[in-house]
Amino acid sequence: IGGEKTPLSSIFLTNLRSLANKMDEIHLLNRWNSDFYNPAVLCFTETWLNPEIHRDNTIYIPGFQTFRSDRIEETSGKTKGGGLCLYINNSWSQDITIIYKFCDENLRVFTHQLQAILLST
């Protein structure tokens, strides 16, 4: 309206090959890189997280809710790699429900329902 563009929500997706050792870089990108700044959703694959070792506070990003689906040997048959992690920006949605989680040796499904916060100007 009036030549101004309405900002679209951004979703950032990447294959990390280990989330825990990249948290410093992610914090810097989220704070200083304009292409990465304030996305609605961050989605990371191949997080290589283990629920017995990596607590949520070790992968915390301020202003985001964390949802993770680590590879579990009992359900996937595999011991290394895998894992998904979603970070949902609190300014975009705070009403989030995990609908479905499934993991086997060939497939991982991680489904969420969320209600976006719409702001009118």
VOVO-877031 format. One record per residue: z, y, x of N, C-alpha, C in turn; residue in one letter. Coordinates in nm, 2 decimals. Each point is the difference from the previous one (the first is absolute). Layout:
<rs>
<r n_Z="Z" n_Y="Y" n_X="X" ca_Z="Z" ca_Y="Y" ca_X="X" c_Z="Z" c_Y="Y" c_X="X" resn="A"/>
...
</rs>
This chain:
<rs>
<r n_Z="0.00" n_Y="-0.12" n_X="0.09" ca_Z="0.00" ca_Y="0.12" ca_X="-0.09" c_Z="0.00" c_Y="0.12" c_X="0.09" resn="I"/>
<r n_Z="-0.09" n_Y="0.09" n_X="-0.02" ca_Z="-0.01" ca_Y="0.12" ca_X="0.08" c_Z="-0.03" c_Y="-0.02" c_X="0.14" resn="G"/>
<r n_Z="-0.08" n_Y="-0.11" n_X="0.03" ca_Z="-0.04" ca_Y="-0.04" ca_X="0.13" c_Z="0.11" c_Y="-0.08" c_X="0.08" resn="G"/>
<r n_Z="0.11" n_Y="-0.02" n_X="-0.06" ca_Z="0.10" ca_Y="-0.08" ca_X="0.07" c_Z="-0.01" c_Y="-0.15" c_X="-0.03" resn="E"/>
<r n_Z="0.02" n_Y="-0.08" n_X="0.10" ca_Z="-0.01" ca_Y="-0.14" ca_X="-0.03" c_Z="0.14" c_Y="-0.06" c_X="-0.03" resn="K"/>
<r n_Z="0.00" n_Y="-0.09" n_X="-0.09" ca_Z="0.13" ca_Y="-0.07" ca_X="-0.03" c_Z="0.02" c_Y="-0.10" c_X="0.10" resn="T"/>
<r n_Z="0.11" n_Y="-0.01" n_X="0.07" ca_Z="0.02" ca_Y="-0.10" ca_X="0.11" c_Z="0.01" c_Y="-0.14" c_X="-0.07" resn="P"/>
<r n_Z="-0.07" n_Y="-0.09" n_X="0.06" ca_Z="0.00" ca_Y="-0.14" ca_X="-0.04" c_Z="0.11" c_Y="-0.07" c_X="0.08" resn="L"/>
<r n_Z="0.06" n_Y="-0.10" n_X="-0.06" ca_Z="0.10" ca_Y="-0.08" ca_X="0.07" c_Z="-0.07" c_Y="-0.09" c_X="0.10" resn="S"/>
<r n_Z="0.06" n_Y="-0.01" n_X="0.11" ca_Z="-0.06" ca_Y="-0.08" ca_X="0.11" c_Z="0.07" c_Y="-0.13" c_X="0.02" resn="S"/>
<r n_Z="-0.07" n_Y="-0.11" n_X="0.03" ca_Z="0.05" ca_Y="-0.13" ca_X="0.03" c_Z="-0.05" c_Y="-0.03" c_X="0.14" resn="I"/>
<r n_Z="0.10" n_Y="-0.03" n_X="0.08" ca_Z="-0.03" ca_Y="-0.04" ca_X="0.14" c_Z="0.02" c_Y="-0.15" c_X="0.02" resn="F"/>
<r n_Z="-0.10" n_Y="-0.07" n_X="0.05" ca_Z="0.00" ca_Y="-0.15" ca_X="0.02" c_Z="-0.04" c_Y="-0.03" c_X="0.14" resn="L"/>
<r n_Z="0.08" n_Y="-0.08" n_X="0.07" ca_Z="-0.04" ca_Y="-0.04" ca_X="0.13" c_Z="0.07" c_Y="-0.14" c_X="0.03" resn="T"/>
<r n_Z="-0.07" n_Y="-0.07" n_X="0.09" ca_Z="0.05" ca_Y="-0.12" ca_X="0.06" c_Z="0.08" c_Y="0.03" c_X="0.13" resn="N"/>
<r n_Z="0.13" n_Y="-0.02" n_X="0.00" ca_Z="0.08" ca_Y="0.05" ca_X="0.11" c_Z="0.02" c_Y="-0.10" c_X="0.12" resn="L"/>
<r n_Z="0.00" n_Y="-0.12" n_X="-0.03" ca_Z="0.04" ca_Y="-0.10" ca_X="0.10" c_Z="0.13" c_Y="0.03" c_X="0.06" resn="R"/>
<r n_Z="0.10" n_Y="0.02" n_X="-0.09" ca_Z="0.14" ca_Y="0.02" ca_X="0.03" c_Z="0.04" c_Y="0.14" c_X="-0.04" resn="S"/>
<r n_Z="0.09" n_Y="0.01" n_X="-0.10" ca_Z="0.04" ca_Y="0.13" ca_X="-0.05" c_Z="0.12" c_Y="0.05" c_X="0.09" resn="L"/>
<r n_Z="0.10" n_Y="-0.08" n_X="0.03" ca_Z="0.12" ca_Y="0.04" ca_X="0.06" c_Z="-0.03" c_Y="0.08" c_X="0.13" resn="A"/>
<r n_Z="-0.09" n_Y="-0.04" n_X="0.08" ca_Z="-0.03" ca_Y="0.07" ca_X="0.13" c_Z="-0.08" c_Y="0.12" c_X="-0.01" resn="N"/>
<r n_Z="-0.04" n_Y="0.04" n_X="-0.13" ca_Z="-0.09" ca_Y="0.11" ca_X="-0.02" c_Z="0.07" c_Y="0.11" c_X="-0.08" resn="K"/>
<r n_Z="0.13" n_Y="-0.02" n_X="-0.03" ca_Z="0.07" ca_Y="0.10" ca_X="-0.09" c_Z="0.00" c_Y="0.14" c_X="0.06" resn="M"/>
<r n_Z="0.02" n_Y="0.02" n_X="0.13" ca_Z="0.00" ca_Y="0.13" ca_X="0.06" c_Z="-0.14" c_Y="0.07" c_X="-0.02" resn="D"/>
<r n_Z="-0.11" n_Y="-0.07" n_X="0.02" ca_Z="-0.13" ca_Y="0.05" ca_X="-0.03" c_Z="-0.02" c_Y="0.04" c_X="-0.14" resn="E"/>
<r n_Z="0.05" n_Y="-0.08" n_X="-0.09" ca_Z="-0.02" ca_Y="0.02" ca_X="-0.15" c_Z="0.08" c_Y="0.13" c_X="-0.04" resn="I"/>
<r n_Z="0.12" n_Y="0.01" n_X="0.06" ca_Z="0.08" ca_Y="0.12" ca_X="-0.03" c_Z="-0.07" c_Y="0.13" c_X="0.05" resn="H"/>
<r n_Z="-0.06" n_Y="-0.01" n_X="0.12" ca_Z="-0.07" ca_Y="0.12" ca_X="0.05" c_Z="-0.12" c_Y="0.03" c_X="-0.08" resn="L"/>
<r n_Z="-0.08" n_Y="-0.10" n_X="-0.04" ca_Z="-0.12" ca_Y="0.02" ca_X="-0.08" c_Z="0.04" c_Y="0.06" c_X="-0.13" resn="L"/>
<r n_Z="0.10" n_Y="-0.05" n_X="-0.06" ca_Z="0.04" ca_Y="0.05" ca_X="-0.14" c_Z="0.05" c_Y="0.14" c_X="0.01" resn="N"/>
<r n_Z="0.05" n_Y="0.04" n_X="0.11" ca_Z="0.05" ca_Y="0.14" ca_X="0.01" c_Z="-0.10" c_Y="0.10" c_X="0.05" resn="R"/>
<r n_Z="-0.09" n_Y="-0.04" n_X="0.09" ca_Z="-0.09" ca_Y="0.10" ca_X="0.07" c_Z="-0.15" c_Y="-0.02" c_X="-0.03" resn="W"/>
<r n_Z="-0.05" n_Y="-0.11" n_X="-0.04" ca_Z="-0.14" ca_Y="-0.02" ca_X="-0.01" c_Z="-0.04" c_Y="0.03" c_X="-0.15" resn="N"/>
<r n_Z="-0.09" n_Y="0.10" n_X="-0.01" ca_Z="-0.04" ca_Y="0.05" ca_X="-0.14" c_Z="-0.07" c_Y="-0.11" c_X="-0.08" resn="S"/>
<r n_Z="-0.07" n_Y="-0.09" n_X="0.07" ca_Z="-0.07" ca_Y="-0.10" ca_X="-0.07" c_Z="0.09" c_Y="-0.11" c_X="-0.05" resn="D"/>
<r n_Z="0.12" n_Y="-0.01" n_X="0.05" ca_Z="0.10" ca_Y="-0.10" ca_X="-0.03" c_Z="0.11" c_Y="0.06" c_X="-0.08" resn="F"/>
<r n_Z="0.02" n_Y="0.13" n_X="0.00" ca_Z="0.11" ca_Y="0.07" ca_X="-0.05" c_Z="0.02" c_Y="-0.02" c_X="-0.15" resn="Y"/>
<r n_Z="0.11" n_Y="-0.04" n_X="-0.05" ca_Z="0.04" ca_Y="-0.01" ca_X="-0.14" c_Z="-0.09" c_Y="-0.08" c_X="-0.09" resn="N"/>
<r n_Z="-0.03" n_Y="-0.12" n_X="0.05" ca_Z="-0.09" ca_Y="-0.09" ca_X="-0.09" c_Z="0.09" c_Y="-0.05" c_X="-0.12" resn="P"/>
<r n_Z="-0.07" n_Y="-0.04" n_X="-0.11" ca_Z="0.07" ca_Y="-0.06" ca_X="-0.11" c_Z="0.05" c_Y="-0.14" c_X="0.03" resn="A"/>
<r n_Z="-0.09" n_Y="-0.07" n_X="0.07" ca_Z="0.04" ca_Y="-0.14" ca_X="0.04" c_Z="-0.05" c_Y="-0.03" c_X="0.14" resn="V"/>
<r n_Z="0.09" n_Y="-0.07" n_X="0.07" ca_Z="-0.03" ca_Y="-0.05" ca_X="0.13" c_Z="0.00" c_Y="-0.16" c_X="-0.02" resn="L"/>
<r n_Z="-0.11" n_Y="-0.06" n_X="0.04" ca_Z="-0.01" ca_Y="-0.15" ca_X="-0.02" c_Z="-0.03" c_Y="-0.06" c_X="0.14" resn="C"/>
<r n_Z="0.09" n_Y="-0.08" n_X="0.05" ca_Z="-0.01" ca_Y="-0.07" ca_X="0.13" c_Z="-0.02" c_Y="-0.15" c_X="-0.02" resn="F"/>
<r n_Z="-0.10" n_Y="-0.06" n_X="0.07" ca_Z="-0.01" ca_Y="-0.14" ca_X="0.00" c_Z="0.03" c_Y="-0.05" c_X="0.14" resn="T"/>
<r n_Z="0.03" n_Y="-0.13" n_X="0.01" ca_Z="0.03" ca_Y="-0.06" ca_X="0.13" c_Z="0.12" c_Y="0.07" c_X="0.06" resn="E"/>
<r n_Z="0.11" n_Y="0.02" n_X="-0.08" ca_Z="0.12" ca_Y="0.07" ca_X="0.05" c_Z="0.08" c_Y="-0.09" c_X="0.09" resn="T"/>
<r n_Z="-0.01" n_Y="-0.13" n_X="0.00" ca_Z="0.07" ca_Y="-0.09" ca_X="0.08" c_Z="0.15" c_Y="0.01" c_X="-0.01" resn="W"/>
<r n_Z="0.05" n_Y="0.05" n_X="-0.11" ca_Z="0.14" ca_Y="0.01" ca_X="-0.02" c_Z="0.07" c_Y="-0.13" c_X="-0.04" resn="L"/>
<r n_Z="0.12" n_Y="-0.01" n_X="0.03" ca_Z="0.08" ca_Y="-0.12" ca_X="-0.03" c_Z="0.13" c_Y="0.04" c_X="-0.07" resn="N"/>
<r n_Z="0.02" n_Y="-0.05" n_X="-0.12" ca_Z="0.12" ca_Y="0.05" ca_X="-0.08" c_Z="0.13" c_Y="-0.03" c_X="0.08" resn="P"/>
<r n_Z="0.01" n_Y="-0.09" n_X="0.09" ca_Z="0.12" ca_Y="-0.03" ca_X="0.07" c_Z="0.02" c_Y="0.10" c_X="0.12" resn="E"/>
<r n_Z="-0.10" n_Y="0.06" n_X="0.04" ca_Z="0.01" ca_Y="0.09" ca_X="0.12" c_Z="-0.02" c_Y="0.15" c_X="-0.04" resn="I"/>
<r n_Z="-0.10" n_Y="0.03" n_X="-0.08" ca_Z="-0.03" ca_Y="0.14" ca_X="-0.03" c_Z="0.06" c_Y="0.04" c_X="-0.13" resn="H"/>
<r n_Z="0.10" n_Y="0.09" n_X="0.00" ca_Z="0.06" ca_Y="0.05" ca_X="-0.12" c_Z="-0.08" c_Y="0.12" c_X="-0.04" resn="R"/>
<r n_Z="0.01" n_Y="0.04" n_X="-0.13" ca_Z="-0.08" ca_Y="0.12" ca_X="-0.05" c_Z="0.03" c_Y="0.12" c_X="0.08" resn="D"/>
<r n_Z="0.12" n_Y="0.02" n_X="0.05" ca_Z="0.03" ca_Y="0.13" ca_X="0.07" c_Z="-0.07" c_Y="0.01" c_X="0.13" resn="N"/>
<r n_Z="-0.05" n_Y="-0.11" n_X="0.06" ca_Z="-0.08" ca_Y="0.00" ca_X="0.12" c_Z="-0.14" c_Y="0.05" c_X="-0.02" resn="T"/>
<r n_Z="-0.04" n_Y="-0.01" n_X="-0.13" ca_Z="-0.14" ca_Y="0.04" ca_X="-0.03" c_Z="-0.01" c_Y="0.11" c_X="-0.10" resn="I"/>
<r n_Z="0.11" n_Y="0.08" n_X="-0.01" ca_Z="0.02" ca_Y="0.11" ca_X="-0.10" c_Z="-0.09" c_Y="0.12" c_X="0.04" resn="Y"/>
<r n_Z="-0.07" n_Y="0.05" n_X="-0.11" ca_Z="-0.07" ca_Y="0.13" ca_X="0.02" c_Z="0.06" c_Y="0.09" c_X="-0.10" resn="I"/>
<r n_Z="0.06" n_Y="0.12" n_X="0.04" ca_Z="0.06" ca_Y="0.09" ca_X="-0.09" c_Z="-0.10" c_Y="0.05" c_X="-0.11" resn="P"/>
<r n_Z="0.05" n_Y="0.00" n_X="-0.13" ca_Z="-0.08" ca_Y="0.04" ca_X="-0.11" c_Z="-0.09" c_Y="-0.10" c_X="-0.06" resn="G"/>
<r n_Z="0.02" n_Y="-0.13" n_X="0.04" ca_Z="-0.08" ca_Y="-0.11" ca_X="-0.05" c_Z="0.09" c_Y="-0.11" c_X="-0.04" resn="F"/>
<r n_Z="-0.04" n_Y="-0.08" n_X="-0.11" ca_Z="0.07" ca_Y="-0.12" ca_X="-0.04" c_Z="-0.08" c_Y="-0.11" c_X="0.07" resn="Q"/>
<r n_Z="0.07" n_Y="-0.10" n_X="0.05" ca_Z="-0.06" ca_Y="-0.11" ca_X="0.08" c_Z="0.00" c_Y="-0.13" c_X="-0.08" resn="T"/>
<r n_Z="-0.11" n_Y="-0.06" n_X="-0.01" ca_Z="-0.02" ca_Y="-0.13" ca_X="-0.06" c_Z="-0.07" c_Y="-0.09" c_X="0.10" resn="F"/>
<r n_Z="0.06" n_Y="-0.12" n_X="0.02" ca_Z="-0.06" ca_Y="-0.09" ca_X="0.10" c_Z="-0.01" c_Y="-0.14" c_X="-0.05" resn="R"/>
<r n_Z="-0.10" n_Y="-0.07" n_X="0.06" ca_Z="-0.01" ca_Y="-0.14" ca_X="-0.03" c_Z="-0.03" c_Y="-0.07" c_X="0.14" resn="S"/>
<r n_Z="0.10" n_Y="-0.05" n_X="0.06" ca_Z="-0.01" ca_Y="-0.06" ca_X="0.13" c_Z="-0.05" c_Y="-0.14" c_X="-0.01" resn="D"/>
<r n_Z="-0.06" n_Y="-0.05" n_X="0.10" ca_Z="-0.05" ca_Y="-0.14" ca_X="0.01" c_Z="0.12" c_Y="-0.09" c_X="0.01" resn="R"/>
<r n_Z="0.01" n_Y="-0.09" n_X="-0.09" ca_Z="0.12" ca_Y="-0.10" ca_X="0.00" c_Z="-0.06" c_Y="-0.13" c_X="0.03" resn="I"/>
<r n_Z="0.05" n_Y="-0.07" n_X="0.10" ca_Z="-0.05" ca_Y="-0.13" ca_X="0.04" c_Z="0.00" c_Y="-0.10" c_X="-0.11" resn="E"/>
<r n_Z="0.10" n_Y="-0.01" n_X="-0.08" ca_Z="0.01" ca_Y="-0.10" ca_X="-0.11" c_Z="-0.11" c_Y="0.01" c_X="-0.10" resn="E"/>
<r n_Z="-0.05" n_Y="0.12" n_X="-0.03" ca_Z="-0.10" ca_Y="0.02" ca_X="-0.10" c_Z="-0.14" c_Y="0.01" c_X="0.06" resn="T"/>
<r n_Z="-0.01" n_Y="0.05" n_X="0.12" ca_Z="-0.14" ca_Y="0.02" ca_X="0.06" c_Z="-0.04" c_Y="-0.12" c_X="0.10" resn="S"/>
<r n_Z="0.10" n_Y="-0.07" n_X="0.05" ca_Z="-0.03" ca_Y="-0.10" ca_X="0.09" c_Z="-0.03" c_Y="0.05" c_X="0.14" resn="G"/>
<r n_Z="0.02" n_Y="0.13" n_X="0.02" ca_Z="-0.03" ca_Y="0.07" ca_X="0.13" c_Z="0.12" c_Y="0.07" c_X="0.05" resn="K"/>
<r n_Z="0.02" n_Y="0.01" n_X="0.13" ca_Z="0.12" ca_Y="0.06" ca_X="0.05" c_Z="-0.02" c_Y="0.14" c_X="0.06" resn="T"/>
<r n_Z="-0.13" n_Y="0.03" n_X="0.04" ca_Z="-0.03" ca_Y="0.13" ca_X="0.06" c_Z="-0.09" c_Y="0.08" c_X="-0.08" resn="K"/>
<r n_Z="0.00" n_Y="0.14" n_X="0.03" ca_Z="-0.09" ca_Y="0.09" ca_X="-0.07" c_Z="0.02" c_Y="0.02" c_X="-0.14" resn="G"/>
<r n_Z="-0.10" n_Y="0.06" n_X="-0.07" ca_Z="0.01" ca_Y="0.02" ca_X="-0.14" c_Z="0.09" c_Y="0.11" c_X="-0.04" resn="G"/>
<r n_Z="0.02" n_Y="0.02" n_X="-0.13" ca_Z="0.09" ca_Y="0.10" ca_X="-0.05" c_Z="-0.07" c_Y="0.12" c_X="-0.06" resn="G"/>
<r n_Z="0.06" n_Y="0.05" n_X="-0.11" ca_Z="-0.05" ca_Y="0.13" ca_X="-0.06" c_Z="0.12" c_Y="0.09" c_X="-0.01" resn="L"/>
<r n_Z="-0.03" n_Y="0.13" n_X="0.01" ca_Z="0.10" ca_Y="0.10" ca_X="-0.03" c_Z="-0.06" c_Y="0.12" c_X="-0.06" resn="C"/>
<r n_Z="0.05" n_Y="0.04" n_X="-0.12" ca_Z="-0.04" ca_Y="0.12" ca_X="-0.07" c_Z="0.11" c_Y="0.11" c_X="0.01" resn="L"/>
<r n_Z="-0.05" n_Y="0.12" n_X="0.02" ca_Z="0.09" ca_Y="0.11" ca_X="0.00" c_Z="-0.05" c_Y="0.09" c_X="-0.11" resn="Y"/>
<r n_Z="0.08" n_Y="0.03" n_X="-0.11" ca_Z="-0.04" ca_Y="0.08" ca_X="-0.11" c_Z="0.07" c_Y="0.14" c_X="0.02" resn="I"/>
<r n_Z="-0.07" n_Y="0.11" n_X="0.00" ca_Z="0.05" ca_Y="0.13" ca_X="0.02" c_Z="0.09" c_Y="0.03" c_X="-0.12" resn="N"/>
<r n_Z="0.12" n_Y="0.05" n_X="0.03" ca_Z="0.09" ca_Y="0.03" ca_X="-0.11" c_Z="-0.05" c_Y="0.12" c_X="-0.09" resn="N"/>
<r n_Z="-0.08" n_Y="0.09" n_X="0.06" ca_Z="-0.05" ca_Y="0.11" ca_X="-0.07" c_Z="-0.12" c_Y="-0.04" c_X="-0.09" resn="S"/>
<r n_Z="-0.05" n_Y="-0.12" n_X="0.02" ca_Z="-0.11" ca_Y="-0.05" ca_X="-0.08" c_Z="0.05" c_Y="-0.10" c_X="-0.12" resn="W"/>
<r n_Z="0.10" n_Y="-0.08" n_X="0.03" ca_Z="0.05" ca_Y="-0.09" ca_X="-0.10" c_Z="0.14" c_Y="-0.05" c_X="0.04" resn="S"/>
<r n_Z="0.09" n_Y="-0.01" n_X="-0.10" ca_Z="0.13" ca_Y="-0.06" ca_X="0.03" c_Z="0.03" c_Y="-0.11" c_X="-0.10" resn="Q"/>
<r n_Z="-0.10" n_Y="-0.02" n_X="-0.09" ca_Z="0.02" ca_Y="-0.10" ca_X="-0.11" c_Z="-0.10" c_Y="-0.12" c_X="0.04" resn="D"/>
<r n_Z="0.05" n_Y="-0.09" n_X="0.09" ca_Z="-0.08" ca_Y="-0.11" ca_X="0.05" c_Z="0.06" c_Y="-0.13" c_X="-0.03" resn="I"/>
<r n_Z="-0.08" n_Y="-0.09" n_X="-0.04" ca_Z="0.04" ca_Y="-0.14" ca_X="-0.03" c_Z="-0.09" c_Y="-0.10" c_X="0.07" resn="T"/>
<r n_Z="0.07" n_Y="-0.10" n_X="0.07" ca_Z="-0.08" ca_Y="-0.11" ca_X="0.06" c_Z="-0.04" c_Y="-0.09" c_X="-0.12" resn="I"/>
<r n_Z="-0.12" n_Y="-0.02" n_X="-0.02" ca_Z="-0.05" ca_Y="-0.09" ca_X="-0.11" c_Z="-0.01" c_Y="-0.14" c_X="0.05" resn="I"/>
<r n_Z="-0.06" n_Y="-0.02" n_X="0.12" ca_Z="-0.03" ca_Y="-0.14" ca_X="0.04" c_Z="0.00" c_Y="-0.01" c_X="0.15" resn="Y"/>
<r n_Z="0.06" n_Y="-0.11" n_X="0.05" ca_Z="-0.01" ca_Y="-0.03" ca_X="0.14" c_Z="-0.04" c_Y="-0.14" c_X="0.02" resn="K"/>
<r n_Z="-0.10" n_Y="-0.03" n_X="0.08" ca_Z="-0.04" ca_Y="-0.14" ca_X="0.02" c_Z="-0.05" c_Y="-0.01" c_X="0.15" resn="F"/>
<r n_Z="0.04" n_Y="-0.11" n_X="0.06" ca_Z="-0.04" ca_Y="-0.03" ca_X="0.14" c_Z="-0.02" c_Y="-0.15" c_X="0.02" resn="C"/>
<r n_Z="-0.12" n_Y="-0.04" n_X="0.05" ca_Z="-0.02" ca_Y="-0.13" ca_X="0.05" c_Z="-0.07" c_Y="0.01" c_X="0.13" resn="D"/>
<r n_Z="-0.05" n_Y="-0.11" n_X="0.05" ca_Z="-0.06" ca_Y="0.00" ca_X="0.14" c_Z="-0.13" c_Y="0.08" c_X="0.00" resn="E"/>
<r n_Z="-0.07" n_Y="0.02" n_X="-0.11" ca_Z="-0.13" ca_Y="0.07" ca_X="-0.01" c_Z="0.00" c_Y="0.14" c_X="-0.07" resn="N"/>
<r n_Z="0.10" n_Y="0.03" n_X="-0.07" ca_Z="0.00" ca_Y="0.12" ca_X="-0.09" c_Z="0.13" c_Y="0.06" c_X="-0.01" resn="L"/>
<r n_Z="0.00" n_Y="0.13" n_X="0.00" ca_Z="0.13" ca_Y="0.08" ca_X="-0.03" c_Z="-0.04" c_Y="0.10" c_X="-0.11" resn="R"/>
<r n_Z="0.08" n_Y="0.01" n_X="-0.11" ca_Z="-0.02" ca_Y="0.09" ca_X="-0.11" c_Z="0.13" c_Y="0.08" c_X="-0.01" resn="V"/>
<r n_Z="-0.01" n_Y="0.13" n_X="-0.01" ca_Z="0.12" ca_Y="0.09" ca_X="-0.01" c_Z="-0.04" c_Y="0.11" c_X="-0.10" resn="F"/>
<r n_Z="0.04" n_Y="-0.01" n_X="-0.13" ca_Z="-0.05" ca_Y="0.09" ca_X="-0.10" c_Z="0.12" c_Y="0.09" c_X="-0.05" resn="T"/>
<r n_Z="-0.03" n_Y="0.12" n_X="-0.01" ca_Z="0.10" ca_Y="0.10" ca_X="-0.04" c_Z="-0.06" c_Y="0.08" c_X="-0.12" resn="H"/>
<r n_Z="0.09" n_Y="0.05" n_X="-0.08" ca_Z="-0.03" ca_Y="0.09" ca_X="-0.11" c_Z="0.08" c_Y="0.13" c_X="0.03" resn="Q"/>
<r n_Z="-0.07" n_Y="0.11" n_X="-0.01" ca_Z="0.07" ca_Y="0.13" ca_X="0.02" c_Z="-0.05" c_Y="0.10" c_X="-0.09" resn="L"/>
<r n_Z="0.09" n_Y="0.10" n_X="-0.03" ca_Z="-0.03" ca_Y="0.11" ca_X="-0.09" c_Z="-0.01" c_Y="0.12" c_X="0.10" resn="Q"/>
<r n_Z="-0.12" n_Y="0.06" n_X="0.01" ca_Z="-0.01" ca_Y="0.11" ca_X="0.09" c_Z="0.06" c_Y="0.13" c_X="-0.06" resn="A"/>
<r n_Z="0.05" n_Y="0.08" n_X="0.08" ca_Z="0.05" ca_Y="0.13" ca_X="-0.05" c_Z="-0.11" c_Y="0.10" c_X="0.00" resn="I"/>
<r n_Z="-0.03" n_Y="0.05" n_X="-0.11" ca_Z="-0.11" ca_Y="0.10" ca_X="-0.02" c_Z="0.05" c_Y="0.14" c_X="-0.01" resn="L"/>
<r n_Z="-0.05" n_Y="0.08" n_X="0.09" ca_Z="0.05" ca_Y="0.14" ca_X="0.00" c_Z="-0.11" c_Y="0.09" c_X="-0.05" resn="L"/>
<r n_Z="0.02" n_Y="0.09" n_X="-0.10" ca_Z="-0.10" ca_Y="0.09" ca_X="-0.04" c_Z="0.03" c_Y="0.14" c_X="0.06" resn="S"/>
<r n_Z="-0.11" n_Y="0.07" n_X="0.02" ca_Z="0.01" ca_Y="0.13" ca_X="0.06" c_Z="-0.04" c_Y="0.11" c_X="-0.09" resn="T"/>
</rs>
